[in-house]
Amino acid sequence: MKKAFLSMIFLMTLAGCSHQETNEAVSAQIPDDSTPSPSVGINTPNSDGNDGLSDENLQDITSGFKTLLSAYGIHGAQIAITRNEKLVYSEAFGLADASKNIPVNENSLFRIAGISKAITLMALSKLVADNKLKLDDFVFGPGAVLGTRYGTLPYEPLEETIQVSHLLEHTAGFIDEPYDIMFDAASLTQEDLIGKVLDERSLAYAPGTTYA
């Protein structure tokens, strides 16, 4: 569990929210008069009204989201809303694969990039609170959290000084030059991506010294 969360954090250091991936599979735009793909499922409020959402509210959400997608030329999307720990709205829009006319559905995968930061931080905070992880733990190298699983040995000396806190604070020393490896190839697995960075990118700064 600890290794999985640390792997997620490493990926977060590579992804910038401002990057936009071009994907031929979703090349078709949604026209202004388009209708959403068949509903993934809308959970209407309970009769006691605790969810605070009426049928009219849900229709407004669908209409508003369709307008947003059209205005920005977004090809496909999902939207889900939870309230009081219950799923009260879930809908899919547009196409996941334009060449095959495959609509977005509940199994469609999206890169969420920086949205994962808050989720990962909460998970790590729980590990730290449970004394299963320390912020000053080293990440790479013999005896470190991720050990020598990723990349090709030997690691560069500076890479073995990266701590958990450096990844959380974006001060590990990695930079996106000459480009962001995360968007190099969509087929890269998480393990491939981490190994590629360790093998091909030297740290630009000593860990803990510079935010990037």
Backbone as a printed PyTorch tensor [residue, N CA C, xyz], in Angstrom:
tensor([[[  0.8410,  -1.2120,   0.0000],
         [  0.0000,   0.0000,   0.0000],
         [  0.8660,   1.2480,   0.0000]],

        [[  1.8870,   1.2330,   0.8530],
         [  2.7660,   2.3940,   0.9530],
         [  3.4780,   2.6450,  -0.3690]],

        [[  3.9170,   1.5640,  -1.0260],
         [  4.6240,   1.7200,  -2.2900],
         [  3.7010,   2.2780,  -3.3650]],

        [[  2.4610,   1.8440,  -3.3630],
         [  1.5100,   2.3310,  -4.3660],
         [  1.2810,   3.8250,  -4.2160]],

        [[  1.1070,   4.2940,  -2.9890],
         [  0.8710,   5.7170,  -2.7750],
         [  2.0920,   6.5430,  -3.1550]],

        [[  3.2990,   6.0330,  -2.8490],
         [  4.5010,   6.7790,  -3.2000],
         [  4.6810,   6.8410,  -4.7070]],

        [[  4.2850,   5.7890,  -5.3860],
         [  4.3510,   5.7930,  -6.8440],
         [  3.4300,   6.8690,  -7.4040]],

        [[  2.2440,   7.0140,  -6.8040],
         [  1.3040,   8.0420,  -7.2480],
         [  1.9050,   9.4260,  -7.0600]],

        [[  2.5700,   9.6390,  -5.9410],
         [  3.1550,  10.9480,  -5.6730],
         [  4.2260,  11.2700,  -6.6960]],

        [[  5.0520,  10.2810,  -7.0300],
         [  6.0940,  10.5160,  -8.0230],
         [  5.4900,  10.9640,  -9.3310]],

        [[  4.4020,  10.3230,  -9.7280],
         [  3.7470,  10.7060, -10.9770],
         [  3.2360,  12.1380, -10.9100]],

        [[  2.8080,  12.5590,  -9.7330],
         [  2.2810,  13.9190,  -9.6130],
         [  3.3640,  14.9520,  -9.8690]],

        [[  4.6200,  14.6140,  -9.5730],
         [  5.6930,  15.5660,  -9.8070],
         [  5.9570,  15.7510, -11.2910]],

        [[  5.4570,  14.8160, -12.1020],
         [  5.7210,  14.8680, -13.5310],
         [  4.6150,  15.5640, -14.3080]],

        [[  3.4210,  15.6700, -13.7040],
         [  2.2540,  16.1520, -14.4530],
         [  1.9400,  17.5880, -14.1020]],

        [[  1.7020,  18.4160, -15.1100],
         [  1.2590,  19.7890, -14.8880],
         [ -0.1730,  19.9310, -15.3350]],

        [[ -0.9540,  20.6500, -14.5550],
         [ -2.3740,  20.7740, -14.9030],
         [ -2.5740,  21.5440, -16.2050]],

        [[ -1.5760,  22.3330, -16.6250],
         [ -1.7600,  23.1430, -17.8220],
         [ -1.5260,  22.3620, -19.1000]],

        [[ -0.9850,  21.1170, -18.9870],
         [ -0.7280,  20.3190, -20.1860],
         [ -2.0350,  19.7820, -20.7360]],

        [[ -2.0950,  19.6520, -22.0590],
         [ -3.2930,  19.1180, -22.6960],
         [ -2.8680,  18.0710, -23.7040]],

        [[ -3.3610,  16.8710, -23.5400],
         [ -2.9800,  15.7570, -24.4100],
         [ -3.8850,  15.7180, -25.6260]],

        [[ -3.2850,  15.5290, -26.7870],
         [ -4.0480,  15.3760, -28.0190],
         [ -4.2300,  13.9000, -28.2880]],

        [[ -5.4480,  13.4800, -28.5160],
         [ -5.7320,  12.0630, -28.6870],
         [ -6.6610,  11.8880, -29.8810]],

        [[ -6.2000,  11.1580, -30.8920],
         [ -6.9940,  10.9640, -32.1010],
         [ -8.2930,  10.2610, -31.8030]],

        [[ -8.3080,   9.4580, -30.7250],
         [ -9.5040,   8.6780, -30.4170],
         [-10.6780,   9.5450, -30.0060]],

        [[-10.4050,  10.7830, -29.6330],
         [-11.5000,  11.6600, -29.2250],
         [-11.4630,  12.9350, -30.0510]],

        [[-11.3690,  12.7860, -31.3580],
         [-11.1610,  13.9290, -32.2320],
         [-12.4520,  14.6300, -32.6170]],

        [[-13.5960,  14.0070, -32.3820],
         [-14.8660,  14.6280, -32.7750],
         [-15.3470,  15.5700, -31.7010]],

        [[-15.8440,  16.7470, -32.1050],
         [-16.3730,  17.7030, -31.1570],
         [-17.8740,  17.5100, -31.0060]],

        [[-18.3950,  17.9990, -29.8800],
         [-19.8220,  17.9020, -29.6280],
         [-20.4990,  19.1340, -30.1880]],

        [[-21.3990,  18.9960, -31.1410],
         [-22.0870,  20.1750, -31.6900],
         [-23.0210,  20.7900, -30.6660]],

        [[-23.4200,  22.0380, -30.9390],
         [-24.2520,  22.7640, -29.9850],
         [-25.5590,  22.0580, -29.6960]],

        [[-26.1040,  21.3630, -30.6960],
         [-27.4130,  20.7470, -30.5040],
         [-27.3100,  19.2690, -30.1470]],

        [[-26.1010,  18.8420, -29.7010],
         [-25.9160,  17.4200, -29.4090],
         [-26.6380,  17.0380, -28.1340]],

        [[-26.8990,  15.7620, -28.0300],
         [-27.4740,  15.2240, -26.7990],
         [-26.4710,  14.2990, -26.1660]],

        [[-26.4940,  14.1490, -24.8470],
         [-25.5190,  13.2720, -24.2010],
         [-25.7510,  11.8300, -24.5840]],

        [[-24.6910,  11.0200, -24.4310],
         [-24.8280,   9.6000, -24.6670],
         [-25.7550,   9.0120, -23.6220]],

        [[-26.2360,   7.7770, -23.8330],
         [-27.1620,   7.1900, -22.8550],
         [-26.6320,   7.3050, -21.4430]],

        [[-27.5140,   7.6410, -20.5440],
         [-27.1100,   7.9390, -19.1620],
         [-26.4080,   6.7710, -18.5100]],

        [[-25.3080,   7.0870, -17.8310],
         [-24.6250,   6.0900, -17.0220],
         [-25.4930,   5.7430, -15.8300]],

        [[-26.3380,   6.6590, -15.4410],
         [-27.2550,   6.4050, -14.3320],
         [-27.3850,   7.6280, -13.4580]],

        [[-28.5880,   8.1360, -13.3190],
         [-28.8380,   9.2740, -12.4520],
         [-29.5840,   8.7960, -11.2240]],

        [[-28.9880,   9.0190, -10.0790],
         [-29.6410,   8.6630,  -8.8250],
         [-30.4260,   9.8680,  -8.3370]],

        [[-31.7230,   9.7790,  -8.3760],
         [-32.5460,  10.8980,  -7.9480],
         [-32.6050,  10.9630,  -6.4330]],

        [[-32.9130,  12.1300,  -5.8840],
         [-32.9270,  12.2900,  -4.4370],
         [-33.9530,  11.3930,  -3.7630]],

        [[-33.7100,  11.1200,  -2.5040],
         [-34.6790,  10.3770,  -1.7170],
         [-35.9260,  11.2190,  -1.4970]],

        [[-37.0280,  10.5670,  -1.1700],
         [-38.2840,  11.2740,  -0.9890],
         [-38.2380,  12.2570,   0.1740]],

        [[-37.2930,  12.0210,   1.1280],
         [-37.2210,  12.9430,   2.2640],
         [-36.5020,  14.2420,   1.9160]],

        [[-35.9380,  14.3010,   0.7150],
         [-35.3220,  15.5430,   0.2600],
         [-33.9770,  15.8420,   0.8700]],

        [[-33.3490,  14.8970,   1.5600],
         [-32.0770,  15.1750,   2.2190],
         [-30.9560,  15.4860,   1.2400]],

        [[-31.0860,  14.9920,   0.0150],
         [-30.0350,  15.2310,  -0.9530],
         [-30.0430,  16.6730,  -1.4660]],

        [[-31.1290,  17.3570,  -1.3420],
         [-31.1950,  18.7530,  -1.7350],
         [-31.1780,  18.9840,  -3.2360]],

        [[-31.4300,  17.9550,  -4.0230],
         [-31.4450,  18.0930,  -5.4700],
         [-32.7800,  17.6150,  -6.0180]],

        [[-33.4590,  18.4620,  -6.7860],
         [-34.7160,  18.0810,  -7.4120],
         [-34.4310,  17.6090,  -8.8310]],

        [[-35.4570,  17.0300,  -9.4660],
         [-35.3160,  16.6250, -10.8610],
         [-34.9390,  17.8210, -11.7340]],

        [[-35.5090,  18.9660, -11.4020],
         [-35.2020,  20.1800, -12.1740],
         [-33.7390,  20.5630, -12.0050]],

        [[-33.2110,  20.4330, -10.7900],
         [-31.7980,  20.7100, -10.5640],
         [-30.9170,  19.8130, -11.4200]],

        [[-31.2550,  18.5320, -11.4590],
         [-30.4640,  17.5800, -12.2250],
         [-30.5060,  17.9000, -13.7150]],

        [[-31.6690,  18.2990, -14.2110],
         [-31.7930,  18.6740, -15.6190],
         [-30.9620,  19.9170, -15.9180]],

        [[-30.9430,  20.8520, -14.9760],
         [-30.1390,  22.0540, -15.1530],
         [-28.6530,  21.7080, -15.2310]],

        [[-28.2120,  20.7500, -14.4140],
         [-26.8200,  20.3300, -14.4330],
         [-26.4650,  19.7330, -15.7980]],

        [[-27.3330,  18.8670, -16.3040],
         [-27.0960,  18.2450, -17.6120],
         [-27.0320,  19.3020, -18.7060]],

        [[-27.9860,  20.2090, -18.7130],
         [-28.0290,  21.2490, -19.7290],
         [-26.8080,  22.1590, -19.6420]],

        [[-26.4720,  22.5570, -18.4340],
         [-25.3300,  23.4410, -18.2490],
         [-24.0170,  22.7910, -18.6580]],

        [[-23.8970,  21.5090, -18.3700],
         [-22.6570,  20.8190, -18.7080],
         [-22.5380,  20.6350, -20.2210]],

        [[-23.6570,  20.3610, -20.8980],
         [-23.6370,  20.2590, -22.3540],
         [-23.1790,  21.5770, -22.9770]],

        [[-23.6630,  22.6900, -22.4220],
         [-23.2710,  24.0030, -22.9260],
         [-21.7730,  24.2240, -22.7300]],

        [[-21.2620,  23.8270, -21.5790],
         [-19.8450,  23.9930, -21.2740],
         [-18.9770,  23.1860, -22.2470]],

        [[-19.3590,  21.9440, -22.4970],
         [-18.5970,  21.0940, -23.4070],
         [-18.5690,  21.6790, -24.8110]],

        [[-19.7280,  22.1510, -25.2550],
         [-19.8150,  22.7300, -26.5930],
         [-18.9710,  23.9910, -26.7050]],

        [[-19.0310,  24.8320, -25.6880],
         [-18.3200,  26.1080, -25.7160],
         [-16.8090,  25.9190, -25.7960]],

        [[-16.2910,  24.8770, -25.1690],
         [-14.8430,  24.6590, -25.1280],
         [-14.3850,  23.5410, -26.0680]],

        [[-15.2970,  23.0020, -26.8620],
         [-14.9070,  21.9840, -27.8190],
         [-14.4020,  20.7080, -27.1800]],

        [[-14.9630,  20.3420, -26.0380],
         [-14.5430,  19.1310, -25.3340],
         [-15.2550,  17.9350, -25.9560]],

        [[-14.4950,  16.8920, -26.2660],
         [-15.0140,  15.7960, -27.0730],
         [-15.8390,  14.7850, -26.2700]],

        [[-15.4440,  14.5280, -25.0570],
         [-16.1500,  13.5650, -24.2350],
         [-15.8310,  13.8080, -22.7730]],

        [[-16.7610,  13.4740, -21.8960],
         [-16.5500,  13.7490, -20.4740],
         [-17.5100,  12.9320, -19.6210]],

        [[-17.1870,  12.8480, -18.3620],
         [-18.0710,  12.2800, -17.3580],
         [-18.2430,  13.3220, -16.2510]],

        [[-19.3930,  13.2800, -15.6040],
         [-19.5910,  14.1370, -14.4370],
         [-20.3270,  13.3270, -13.3770]],

        [[-19.8780,  13.4460, -12.1450],
         [-20.5230,  12.7570, -11.0270],
         [-20.5730,  13.7160,  -9.8460]],

        [[-21.6680,  13.6730,  -9.1110],
         [-21.8450,  14.5290,  -7.9350],
         [-22.2500,  13.6640,  -6.7560]],

        [[-21.5760,  13.8430,  -5.6460],
         [-21.9650,  13.1560,  -4.4150],
         [-22.4280,  14.1790,  -3.3980]],

        [[-23.3590,  13.7640,  -2.5630],
         [-23.8600,  14.6160,  -1.4810],
         [-24.2020,  13.7160,  -0.3130]],

        [[-23.7500,  14.1190,   0.8670],
         [-23.9800,  13.3120,   2.0660],
         [-23.5390,  11.8620,   1.8670]],

        [[-22.3660,  11.7200,   1.2350],
         [-21.7350,  10.4180,   1.0210],
         [-22.5370,   9.4950,   0.1090]],

        [[-23.4070,  10.0740,  -0.7130],
         [-24.1730,   9.2780,  -1.6690],
         [-24.0090,   9.8620,  -3.0670]],

        [[-23.9480,   8.9910,  -4.0650],
         [-23.9170,   9.4330,  -5.4450],
         [-25.3180,   9.8780,  -5.8510]],

        [[-25.4640,  11.1500,  -6.1960],
         [-26.7870,  11.6780,  -6.5390],
         [-26.9100,  12.0110,  -8.0170]],

        [[-25.7790,  12.0390,  -8.7300],
         [-25.8380,  12.3550, -10.1560],
         [-24.6350,  11.7420, -10.8450]],

        [[-24.8820,  11.0680, -11.9630],
         [-23.7940,  10.5160, -12.7630],
         [-24.2250,  10.4950, -14.2180]],

        [[-23.4250,  11.0880, -15.0850],
         [-23.8010,  11.1910, -16.4920],
         [-22.5470,  11.1510, -17.3600]],

        [[-22.6820,  10.6040, -18.5550],
         [-21.6000,  10.5590, -19.5290],
         [-22.0010,  11.3630, -20.7600]],

        [[-21.0210,  12.0170, -21.3770],
         [-21.2690,  12.8830, -22.5230],
         [-20.2690,  12.5790, -23.6360]],

        [[-20.7330,  12.6280, -24.8670],
         [-19.8350,  12.5940, -26.0030],
         [-19.2140,  11.2390, -26.2990]],

        [[-18.0930,  11.2880, -27.0420],
         [-17.4680,  10.0750, -27.5500],
         [-16.1080,   9.8100, -26.9030]],

        [[-15.8730,   8.5420, -26.5940],
         [-14.5610,   8.1140, -26.1300],
         [-13.6700,   7.7370, -27.3030]],

        [[-14.2740,   7.2640, -28.3890],
         [-13.5330,   6.8870, -29.5970],
         [-14.3610,   7.3280, -30.8000]],

        [[-13.9520,   8.4260, -31.4020],
         [-14.7190,   8.9800, -32.5130],
         [-14.6520,   8.0940, -33.7470]],

        [[-13.5110,   7.4340, -33.9740],
         [-13.3630,   6.6190, -35.1730],
         [-14.2960,   5.4110, -35.1680]],

        [[-14.6530,   4.9350, -33.9830],
         [-15.5440,   3.7790, -33.8630],
         [-16.9140,   4.1720, -33.3080]],

        [[-17.1070,   5.4740, -33.1130],
         [-18.3770,   5.9960, -32.5990],
         [-18.7480,   5.3560, -31.2590]],

        [[-17.7600,   5.2050, -30.3880],
         [-17.9730,   4.6180, -29.0680],
         [-18.2180,   5.7390, -28.0600]],

        [[-19.3650,   5.7500, -27.4150],
         [-19.6490,   6.8350, -26.4590],
         [-18.8850,   6.6550, -25.1520]],

        [[-18.7510,   7.7430, -24.4360],
         [-18.2110,   7.6770, -23.0760],
         [-19.1990,   6.9150, -22.2050]],

        [[-18.6790,   6.0590, -21.3280],
         [-19.5450,   5.3510, -20.3840],
         [-18.8440,   5.2370, -19.0390]],

        [[-19.4400,   4.4890, -18.1330],
         [-18.8920,   4.4320, -16.7700],
         [-17.5290,   3.7420, -16.6980]],

        [[-17.1230,   3.0610, -17.7750],
         [-15.8250,   2.3880, -17.8000],
         [-14.7610,   3.1740, -18.5580]],

        [[-15.0930,   4.3390, -19.0740],
         [-14.1160,   5.1500, -19.7970],
         [-13.0560,   5.6720, -18.8270]],

        [[-11.8120,   5.7120, -19.2980],
         [-10.7050,   6.1550, -18.4620],
         [-10.2610,   7.5490, -18.8830]],

        [[ -9.9730,   8.3870, -17.8920],
         [ -9.5050,   9.7460, -18.1430],
         [ -8.2500,  10.0020, -17.3210]],

        [[ -7.3160,  10.7370, -17.8950],
         [ -6.1730,  11.2080, -17.1250],
         [ -6.6240,  12.4010, -16.2820]],

        [[ -6.4880,  12.2750, -14.9750],
         [ -6.9670,  13.3490, -14.1120],
         [ -5.8400,  14.2480, -13.6270]],

        [[ -4.5900,  13.8870, -13.9360],
         [ -3.4280,  14.7410, -13.6770],
         [ -3.4500,  15.3220, -12.2660]],

        [[ -3.4350,  16.6630, -12.1710],
         [ -3.2750,  17.3090, -10.8800],
         [ -4.4180,  17.0960,  -9.9030]],

        [[ -5.5750,  16.6170, -10.3960],
         [ -6.6770,  16.3560,  -9.4770],
         [ -6.2920,  15.2720,  -8.4660]],

        [[ -5.3340,  14.4340,  -8.8420],
         [ -4.9090,  13.3540,  -7.9420],
         [ -4.0900,  13.8530,  -6.7620]],

        [[ -3.6100,  15.0750,  -6.8160],
         [ -2.7240,  15.5720,  -5.7530],
         [ -3.3910,  15.5560,  -4.3790]],

        [[ -4.5900,  16.1070,  -4.3030],
         [ -5.2610,  16.1810,  -2.9980],
         [ -5.5990,  14.7930,  -2.4680]],

        [[ -6.0030,  13.8960,  -3.3710],
         [ -6.3390,  12.5290,  -2.9580],
         [ -5.1040,  11.8310,  -2.4020]],

        [[ -3.9870,  11.9630,  -3.1170],
         [ -2.7530,  11.3130,  -2.6850],
         [ -2.2420,  11.9050,  -1.3760]],

        [[ -2.3650,  13.2130,  -1.2310],
         [ -1.9310,  13.8530,   0.0110],
         [ -2.7130,  13.3260,   1.2020]],

        [[ -4.0090,  13.1610,   1.0440],
         [ -4.8210,  12.6300,   2.1410],
         [ -4.4180,  11.2010,   2.4900]],

        [[ -4.1480,  10.4000,   1.4530],
         [ -3.7350,   9.0140,   1.6890],
         [ -2.4070,   8.9690,   2.4310]],

        [[ -1.4710,   9.8100,   2.0220],
         [ -0.1680,   9.8400,   2.6910],
         [ -0.2800,  10.3630,   4.1140]],

        [[ -1.1390,  11.3320,   4.3160],
         [ -1.3370,  11.8630,   5.6670],
         [ -1.8260,  10.7670,   6.6080]],

        [[ -2.6900,   9.8960,   6.0940],
         [ -3.1750,   8.7800,   6.8920],
         [ -2.0370,   7.8080,   7.2200]],

        [[ -1.1780,   7.5330,   6.2440],
         [ -0.0380,   6.6450,   6.4910],
         [  0.9080,   7.2330,   7.5220]],

        [[  1.1300,   8.5430,   7.4350],
         [  2.0000,   9.1980,   8.4180],
         [  1.3680,   9.1610,   9.7990]],

        [[  0.0550,   9.4310,   9.8580],
         [ -0.6400,   9.4090,  11.1530],
         [ -0.6160,   8.0160,  11.7750]],

        [[ -0.6240,   6.9870,  10.9420],
         [ -0.5920,   5.6040,  11.4310],
         [  0.8210,   5.0920,  11.6420]],

        [[  1.8160,   5.9770,  11.5300],
         [  3.2270,   5.6160,  11.7080],
         [  3.6930,   4.5300,  10.7410]],

        [[  3.0930,   4.5080,   9.5420],
         [  3.5180,   3.5650,   8.5120],
         [  4.4590,   4.2130,   7.5040]],

        [[  4.6490,   5.5240,   7.6390],
         [  5.4770,   6.2800,   6.7180],
         [  5.9350,   7.5480,   7.4150]],

        [[  7.1340,   8.0230,   7.0680],
         [  7.6410,   9.2810,   7.6010],
         [  7.9670,  10.2110,   6.4400]],

        [[  7.7610,  11.4830,   6.6580],
         [  7.9970,  12.4570,   5.6020],
         [  9.4620,  12.5350,   5.2070]],

        [[ 10.3740,  12.1710,   6.1070],
         [ 11.7900,  12.2230,   5.7720],
         [ 12.3300,  10.8730,   5.3040]],

        [[ 11.4320,   9.9080,   5.0290],
         [ 11.8660,   8.6290,   4.4600],
         [ 12.4280,   8.8570,   3.0600]],

        [[ 13.5100,   8.1530,   2.7410],
         [ 14.0510,   8.2120,   1.3830],
         [ 13.1820,   7.3570,   0.4660]],

        [[ 13.1260,   7.7330,  -0.8140],
         [ 12.2150,   7.0880,  -1.7500],
         [ 12.9090,   6.0250,  -2.5970]],

        [[ 14.0780,   6.3500,  -3.1460],
         [ 14.7620,   5.4390,  -4.0660],
         [ 16.0830,   4.9490,  -3.4820]],

        [[ 16.4230,   3.6990,  -3.7800],
         [ 17.6860,   3.1290,  -3.3470],
         [ 17.4830,   2.0130,  -2.3480]],

        [[ 18.5190,   1.2450,  -2.0600],
         [ 18.4170,   0.1340,  -1.1060],
         [ 17.8820,   0.6000,   0.2390]],

        [[ 16.8520,  -0.0750,   0.7280],
         [ 16.2740,   0.2740,   2.0230],
         [ 15.2940,   1.4230,   1.9840]],

        [[ 15.1210,   2.0640,   0.8320],
         [ 14.1800,   3.1880,   0.7120],
         [ 12.7690,   2.6610,   0.4680]],

        [[ 11.7980,   3.5800,   0.4500],
         [ 10.3900,   3.1880,   0.3460],
         [ 10.1200,   2.3760,  -0.9190]],

        [[ 10.6090,   2.8520,  -2.0650],
         [ 10.4050,   2.1330,  -3.3210],
         [ 11.5980,   1.2570,  -3.6800]],

        [[ 12.6270,   1.2840,  -2.8610],
         [ 13.7750,   0.4190,  -3.0720],
         [ 14.4160,   0.6240,  -4.4330]],

        [[ 14.7150,  -0.4810,  -5.1270],
         [ 15.3740,  -0.4250,  -6.4330],
         [ 14.4660,  -0.9920,  -7.5250]],

        [[ 13.1770,  -0.9370,  -7.2930],
         [ 12.2150,  -1.5400,  -8.2270],
         [ 12.1820,  -0.8300,  -9.5680]],

        [[ 12.3360,   0.4830,  -9.5800],
         [ 12.1320,   1.2580, -10.8040],
         [ 13.4590,   1.6920, -11.4230]],

        [[ 13.4820,   1.7490, -12.7520],
         [ 14.6570,   2.2330, -13.4460],
         [ 15.7980,   1.2360, -13.4520]],

        [[ 16.9470,   1.7220, -13.9320],
         [ 18.1450,   0.9000, -14.0740],
         [ 19.1960,   1.3320, -13.0600]],

        [[ 19.7320,   0.3840, -12.3360],
         [ 20.7730,   0.6790, -11.3570],
         [ 22.1180,   0.8690, -12.0620]],

        [[ 23.0400,   1.6480, -11.4720],
         [ 22.8700,   2.3520, -10.1960],
         [ 22.1360,   3.6750, -10.3790]],

        [[ 21.4360,   4.1180,  -9.3190],
         [ 20.8150,   5.4290,  -9.3490],
         [ 21.8800,   6.5070,  -9.1910]],

        [[ 21.5590,   7.6980,  -9.6700],
         [ 22.4460,   8.8250,  -9.4370],
         [ 22.4180,   9.1730,  -7.9540]],

        [[ 23.5510,   9.6130,  -7.4110],
         [ 23.5990,   9.9050,  -5.9680],
         [ 22.4940,  10.8310,  -5.4800]],

        [[ 22.1920,  11.8850,  -6.2580],
         [ 21.1520,  12.8190,  -5.8290],
         [ 19.7830,  12.1630,  -5.7910]],

        [[ 19.5180,  11.2310,  -6.7100],
         [ 18.2220,  10.5570,  -6.7310],
         [ 17.9780,   9.7860,  -5.4370]],

        [[ 19.0340,   9.2750,  -4.8400],
         [ 18.8790,   8.5110,  -3.6080],
         [ 18.6960,   9.4000,  -2.3830]],

        [[ 18.7390,  10.7310,  -2.5770],
         [ 18.4950,  11.6440,  -1.4520],
         [ 17.0820,  12.2220,  -1.4790]],

        [[ 16.2740,  11.8220,  -2.4620],
         [ 14.8890,  12.3090,  -2.5400],
         [ 14.0790,  11.7170,  -1.3870]],

        [[ 13.3830,  12.5830,  -0.6660],
         [ 12.5410,  12.1620,   0.4480],
         [ 11.0660,  12.3270,   0.0830]],

        [[ 10.2040,  11.6900,   0.8590],
         [  8.7650,  11.7860,   0.6410],
         [  8.3210,  13.2460,   0.6390]],

        [[  8.8170,  14.0260,   1.5820],
         [  8.4150,  15.4350,   1.6740],
         [  8.7980,  16.2130,   0.4250]],

        [[  9.9200,  15.8570,  -0.2080],
         [ 10.3300,  16.5640,  -1.4250],
         [  9.3220,  16.3450,  -2.5510]],

        [[  8.7990,  15.1240,  -2.6630],
         [  7.8080,  14.8530,  -3.7030],
         [  6.5160,  15.6020,  -3.4140]],

        [[  6.1050,  15.6340,  -2.1530],
         [  4.8850,  16.3440,  -1.7860],
         [  4.9900,  17.8380,  -2.0630]],

        [[  6.1790,  18.3870,  -1.8530],
         [  6.3810,  19.8310,  -1.9810],
         [  6.8660,  20.2450,  -3.3660]],

        [[  7.0020,  19.2910,  -4.2830],
         [  7.5080,  19.5650,  -5.6310],
         [  8.9170,  20.1560,  -5.5790]],

        [[  9.7230,  19.6430,  -4.6790],
         [ 11.1130,  20.1000,  -4.5730],
         [ 12.0820,  18.9310,  -4.7550]],

        [[ 11.6570,  17.8770,  -5.4560],
         [ 12.5180,  16.7080,  -5.6320],
         [ 13.6870,  16.9850,  -6.5740]],

        [[ 13.5630,  18.0100,  -7.4240],
         [ 14.6490,  18.3550,  -8.3330],
         [ 14.3850,  18.0340,  -9.7830]],

        [[ 13.2660,  17.3650, -10.0810],
         [ 12.9140,  17.0690, -11.4680],
         [ 12.2840,  18.2910, -12.1270]],

        [[ 12.5350,  18.4580, -13.4290],
         [ 11.8870,  19.5150, -14.1990],
         [ 11.4040,  18.9250, -15.5270]],

        [[ 10.5060,  19.6440, -16.2130],
         [  9.9020,  19.1520, -17.4490],
         [ 10.6740,  19.6010, -18.6880]],

        [[ 11.9800,  19.5440, -18.6540],
         [ 12.7780,  19.9500, -19.8110],
         [ 13.5530,  18.7470, -20.3440]],

        [[ 13.5900,  18.5420, -21.6650],
         [ 13.0450,  19.4400, -22.7010],
         [ 11.5310,  19.3140, -22.8930]],

        [[ 10.8800,  18.3130, -22.2560],
         [  9.4260,  18.1760, -22.3350],
         [  8.9900,  17.2890, -21.1790]],

        [[  7.6880,  17.2200, -20.9680],
         [  7.1300,  16.4220, -19.8910],
         [  7.0070,  14.9690, -20.3440]],

        [[  7.7760,  14.0820, -19.7380],
         [  7.7880,  12.6770, -20.1390],
         [  6.4150,  12.0310, -19.9760]],

        [[  5.5990,  12.5210, -19.0490],
         [  4.2950,  11.9140, -18.8320],
         [  3.4570,  11.9030, -20.1020]],

        [[  3.6620,  12.8890, -20.9700],
         [  2.8710,  12.9940, -22.1930],
         [  3.6450,  12.5030, -23.4130]],

        [[  4.7580,  11.8040, -23.1710],
         [  5.5800,  11.3070, -24.2600],
         [  4.8640,  10.2030, -25.0290]],

        [[  4.2180,   9.2930, -24.3020],
         [  3.5030,   8.1920, -24.9360],
         [  2.3820,   7.7410, -24.0180]],

        [[  1.1640,   7.7450, -24.5400],
         [  0.0070,   7.3950, -23.7180],
         [  0.0580,   5.9410, -23.2710]],

        [[  0.8350,   5.1070, -23.9620],
         [  0.8910,   3.6860, -23.6370],
         [  1.8030,   3.3680, -22.4510]],

        [[  2.5550,   4.3480, -21.9700],
         [  3.4620,   4.1010, -20.8500],
         [  2.6860,   3.7300, -19.5950]],

        [[  3.0860,   2.6620, -18.9440],
         [  2.4900,   2.3100, -17.6610],
         [  3.1200,   3.1640, -16.5710]],

        [[  2.5390,   3.1180, -15.3890],
         [  3.1050,   3.8640, -14.2640],
         [  4.5530,   3.4360, -14.0140]],

        [[  4.7940,   2.1240, -14.0560],
         [  6.1510,   1.6250, -13.8050],
         [  7.1060,   2.0750, -14.9070]],

        [[  6.6450,   2.0230, -16.1630],
         [  7.4790,   2.4850, -17.2720],
         [  7.8420,   3.9500, -17.1050]],

        [[  6.8680,   4.7540, -16.7150],
         [  7.0550,   6.1910, -16.6080],
         [  8.0810,   6.5420, -15.5350]],

        [[  7.9530,   5.9300, -14.3720],
         [  8.9030,   6.2120, -13.2930],
         [ 10.3080,   5.7860, -13.7000]],

        [[ 10.4180,   4.5870, -14.2870],
         [ 11.7310,   4.1150, -14.7140],
         [ 12.3470,   4.9990, -15.7740]],

        [[ 11.5220,   5.4780, -16.7110],
         [ 12.0160,   6.3300, -17.7920],
         [ 12.5790,   7.6410, -17.2420]],

        [[ 11.9080,   8.2210, -16.2720],
         [ 12.3890,   9.4710, -15.6840],
         [ 13.7100,   9.2400, -14.9470]],

        [[ 13.7660,   8.1820, -14.1430],
         [ 14.9920,   7.9060, -13.4000],
         [ 16.1670,   7.6430, -14.3420]],

        [[ 15.8990,   6.9770, -15.4500],
         [ 16.9730,   6.6200, -16.3740],
         [ 17.3950,   7.7680, -17.2800]],

        [[ 16.4390,   8.6270, -17.6500],
         [ 16.7180,   9.6070, -18.6970],
         [ 16.8210,  11.0470, -18.2110]],

        [[ 16.4300,  11.3250, -16.9950],
         [ 16.4520,  12.7050, -16.5060],
         [ 17.2930,  12.8290, -15.2390]],

        [[ 18.3650,  13.5720, -15.3230],
         [ 19.1300,  13.8990, -14.1230],
         [ 18.4190,  15.0300, -13.3930]],

        [[ 18.5830,  15.0900, -12.0840],
         [ 17.9520,  16.1540, -11.3190],
         [ 18.5730,  17.5010, -11.6760]],

        [[ 17.7250,  18.5040, -11.8360],
         [ 18.1990,  19.8500, -12.1370],
         [ 18.6400,  20.5790, -10.8800]],

        [[ 18.0950,  20.1490,  -9.7330],
         [ 18.4170,  20.7820,  -8.4580],
         [ 18.5930,  19.7070,  -7.3920]],

        [[ 19.3260,  20.0350,  -6.3660],
         [ 19.4340,  19.1280,  -5.2300],
         [ 18.0760,  19.0400,  -4.5520]],

        [[ 17.6160,  17.8470,  -4.1840],
         [ 16.3020,  17.7070,  -3.5350],
         [ 16.1770,  18.6010,  -2.3060]],

        [[ 14.9970,  19.2480,  -2.2230],
         [ 14.7210,  20.1060,  -1.0810],
         [ 15.1670,  21.5440,  -1.2280]],

        [[ 15.7650,  21.8960,  -2.3740],
         [ 16.2990,  23.2490,  -2.5160],
         [ 15.4620,  24.1790,  -3.3950]],

        [[ 14.7580,  23.6180,  -4.3840],
         [ 14.0730,  24.4570,  -5.3730],
         [ 12.7240,  23.8850,  -5.7330]],

        [[ 11.6950,  24.7330,  -5.7090],
         [ 10.3500,  24.3210,  -6.1240],
         [ 10.2420,  24.3430,  -7.6370]],

        [[  9.6840,  23.2820,  -8.2110],
         [  9.4710,  23.2720,  -9.6720],
         [  8.2840,  22.3460,  -9.9350]]])
